[in-house]
Amino acid sequence: MSAVAPASATAVAAPLPVLGRDVTVPLVTGGEVTYAALDYAASAPALQRVWDDVAAYAPYYGSVHRGAGYLSQLSTDLFENARETVAGFLGCRDDDQVVFTRSTTDSLNLLAAALPAGSRVFVFETEHHASLLPWREADVTYLDAPRTPAQAVETLERALAAREPYGPALVCVTGASNVTGELWPVRELAAAAHAHGARIVLDAAQLAPHHPVSVTDLDVDWVAFSGHKLYAPFGSGVLAGRADWLREAEPYLAGGGASRRVSRRADGGVDVEWHDSAARHEAGSPNVIGAYAVASACKALTEAGFDTLVAREEHLIRTVREGLADVPEVRILSLFGDDAPRVGVLSFVVDGWNSSHFAAALSAEYGIGVRDGLFCAHPLLRTLLGSDPQAQGECGAPEAAPGEKSLNAVRVSFGAGTPDEHVERFVNAVRDLVSDGARWSYRTVDGRCVPDTAPGTVPDTAPGTAPAAGV
């Protein structure tokens, strides 16, 4: 069996404790193994620190902005203090607003709903669907995929210079790609946007968990991110930035909490005075536990120190890249080139392999969780793969023969809670699968490749199940 050299010889910080670090999963070949969660780009495991903070607060849970009782007042303070913590984490300006949402997708849809009439939006086709699609009701210019950071800036400058007539304009750009992990030139893009009278919103869903993000230092107008990628459970997100467009827009949702005063008119109608604070776009009972979890994660990452976290992640990236470099059948996808700085997100294709089959084998035979497919970034994958993203390959059949174009890709992603052993096991598993093939048979179920579960081909037990009678 091939193996990579243990990475523990390199002096790096220990991973941060996360939930699930000791979970074991069954292998189709028999036995169990500690689960290697390498799908951080989808949802990162919750930090143990975050979970402990939430558990300590849970007995004191109460309504927010709704009651005079002690627990209600405590919960309200907790919620508003979480807002201040997030503002500090993001380096917000004094007059910025921090709005709690459900996710990055929700945040960007909120901003899209707050655009002034006649706004134009500029967005690269390389964006995740969360930042590519919310602007469909606006006058949108989709920009071609750049091949260098400098080309990204030049492309944006040309598009902004050509807009006519001049009016409200917004640029939306990712901080780090959810497909390639590559860092985008956010500060330079912000400067270009402002030079042409436009504003800019940063999709930091993949950036904030890995690198410090400062609204002030990057000079962006808004930033959006998701708690579930920042090691915080419970489905909260954030939109933070300039208040004027948000204050002037109709509330994202109409209801309690967003309204300051509601009265009946003589003609039978209703007059509403809306809040001009963040509450304007936070109608309904807020997710106080979700907001507190996000704030706890912000504190935990700040206290751990991003210099330390980045150094450890770069060590893991090197382990993966150097290990896969010895496998010529593997091609890592990139827009800006192999040397481009990136976070712990890498996508790749394997000659002669169906990506769903490859990912299923990593899970079933090695206990490694990755993602396969198009990663909610179809136009970007179309560019990187040169293929039709609507095409589907059969499980067990190669999507493309060696040298031909692939239809989908495999993504491995990791972060502050990833042990060295997980990425070492991943590299060894890739090598073994490429050299020796899968040890199990697989079939397609509902469009996904899964281990063949014919009688006699599965382990005796699986999580949450008991052996069948007679087994």
HUDA-V303072 format. One record per backbone hydrogen bond with DSSP energy under -0.5 kcal/mol. NH is the residue of the N-H (numbers start at 1). CO is the residue of the C=O. E is the energy in kcal/mol with one decimal. If there is no record, write none. Layout:
BEGIN
nh = (NH	NH)
co = (CO	CO)
e = (E	E)
END
This chain:
BEGIN
nh = (9	10	12	16	19	21	23	25	27	28	30	33	35	36	37	38	38	40	42	43	44	47	48	49	51	52	53	54	55	56	57	58	59	60	61	73	74	75	76	77	78	79	80	81	82	83	84	85	86	87	88	89	90	91	92	96	97	99	99	101	107	108	109	110	111	112	113	114	114	115	119	120	121	122	123	124	125	127	129	131	132	133	136	138	139	140	141	142	143	143	152	153	154	155	156	157	158	159	160	161	162	163	163	170	171	172	173	175	177	181	183	184	186	189	190	191	192	193	194	195	196	196	197	198	199	201	202	203	203	204	204	208	210	211	215	215	216	218	219	220	221	222	223	224	225	227	229	230	232	237	238	239	240	241	242	247	248	249	258	259	260	261	263	265	268	271	273	274	275	280	281	282	284	288	291	292	293	294	295	296	297	298	299	300	301	302	303	304	305	309	310	311	312	313	314	315	316	317	318	319	320	321	322	323	324	325	326	326	327	328	330	331	333	340	343	345	346	348	349	351	352	353	358	359	360	361	362	363	364	365	366	366	367	368	369	370	371	373	377	381	382	383	384	385	386	389	391	397	404	409	410	411	412	413	414	418	419	422	423	424	425	426	427	428	429	430	431	432	433	434	435	436	437	437	443	445	448	450	452	457	465	471)
co = (6	7	10	416	46	18	20	33	31	364	27	25	23	367	35	36	369	413	39	39	228	231	17	17	47	48	49	50	51	52	53	54	55	57	58	69	70	71	72	73	74	75	76	77	78	79	80	81	82	83	84	85	86	88	87	93	241	97	239	237	103	104	105	106	107	108	109	110	111	112	116	168	139	170	141	172	143	124	376	128	128	129	133	135	119	138	121	140	123	141	148	149	150	151	152	153	154	155	156	157	158	159	160	120	199	122	201	203	182	177	341	175	184	185	186	187	188	189	190	191	192	193	194	193	169	171	222	173	201	202	224	204	207	207	90	213	91	214	215	215	200	200	240	202	238	236	226	227	227	101	225	99	223	97	221	243	244	245	255	255	273	273	271	269	265	263	261	272	258	277	278	279	256	286	287	288	289	290	291	292	293	294	295	296	297	298	299	300	301	305	306	307	308	309	310	311	312	313	314	315	316	317	318	319	320	321	322	323	324	326	327	349	347	337	181	343	412	410	331	329	400	350	354	355	356	357	358	359	360	361	361	362	363	362	36	368	411	409	374	377	378	379	380	381	382	387	388	394	401	373	348	371	346	38	344	415	417	419	419	420	421	422	423	424	425	426	427	428	429	430	431	432	432	433	450	448	445	443	441	454	462	468)
e = (-0.8	-2.0	-1.0	-3.0	-3.1	-1.2	-1.3	-2.6	-2.4	-2.4	-1.9	-1.9	-3.0	-2.8	-0.8	-1.1	-1.9	-1.2	-1.5	-1.7	-1.8	-2.0	-2.4	-0.5	-2.2	-2.6	-2.2	-2.5	-2.5	-2.1	-1.6	-2.3	-0.6	-2.8	-1.8	-2.6	-2.8	-2.5	-2.3	-2.4	-2.5	-2.4	-2.5	-2.7	-2.0	-1.4	-1.7	-2.4	-2.4	-2.2	-2.2	-2.4	-2.1	-1.1	-2.6	-1.7	-3.1	-0.6	-3.1	-2.3	-2.4	-2.5	-2.0	-2.2	-2.2	-2.2	-1.9	-1.0	-0.6	-0.9	-1.5	-2.1	-2.4	-2.8	-2.2	-0.7	-3.0	-1.6	-3.0	-1.7	-1.2	-2.3	-1.4	-2.1	-1.4	-1.1	-3.1	-0.5	-2.5	-0.5	-1.7	-1.8	-2.4	-2.8	-2.1	-2.6	-2.3	-2.0	-2.7	-2.4	-1.4	-0.5	-0.9	-2.5	-2.8	-2.5	-2.0	-2.2	-2.1	-1.0	-2.4	-2.2	-2.4	-2.5	-2.7	-2.1	-2.1	-2.5	-2.6	-2.1	-1.0	-0.8	-1.7	-3.0	-2.5	-2.9	-2.7	-2.7	-0.6	-1.1	-2.7	-2.6	-1.9	-2.7	-3.6	-0.5	-1.3	-2.7	-1.0	-1.3	-1.9	-1.5	-2.5	-2.5	-1.6	-3.2	-0.8	-1.2	-2.3	-2.5	-2.3	-2.4	-2.6	-2.3	-2.1	-2.9	-2.0	-1.1	-1.1	-0.8	-3.5	-1.7	-2.4	-2.6	-1.8	-3.2	-3.0	-0.6	-2.7	-1.9	-1.9	-1.9	-3.7	-1.8	-2.6	-2.6	-2.4	-2.1	-2.3	-2.6	-2.3	-2.4	-2.3	-2.6	-2.6	-2.0	-2.7	-2.1	-1.6	-2.3	-3.1	-2.0	-2.1	-2.4	-2.7	-1.6	-1.9	-2.7	-2.3	-2.0	-2.2	-2.9	-2.9	-1.7	-2.7	-1.6	-0.5	-0.9	-1.9	-0.6	-2.2	-2.6	-2.9	-1.7	-2.5	-2.6	-2.7	-2.8	-2.0	-2.7	-1.2	-2.2	-2.5	-2.5	-2.3	-2.2	-2.0	-1.8	-3.0	-2.3	-0.5	-0.9	-1.6	-1.9	-2.8	-0.7	-2.1	-2.5	-1.7	-2.4	-2.5	-1.8	-2.6	-3.0	-1.8	-0.7	-1.7	-1.8	-2.8	-1.7	-2.9	-3.8	-2.9	-2.0	-2.4	-1.7	-0.5	-0.8	-1.0	-2.4	-2.7	-2.0	-2.4	-2.3	-2.6	-2.5	-2.2	-2.5	-2.9	-2.3	-2.4	-3.2	-0.7	-1.5	-2.6	-3.1	-1.9	-2.8	-3.0	-2.0	-2.2	-2.2)
END
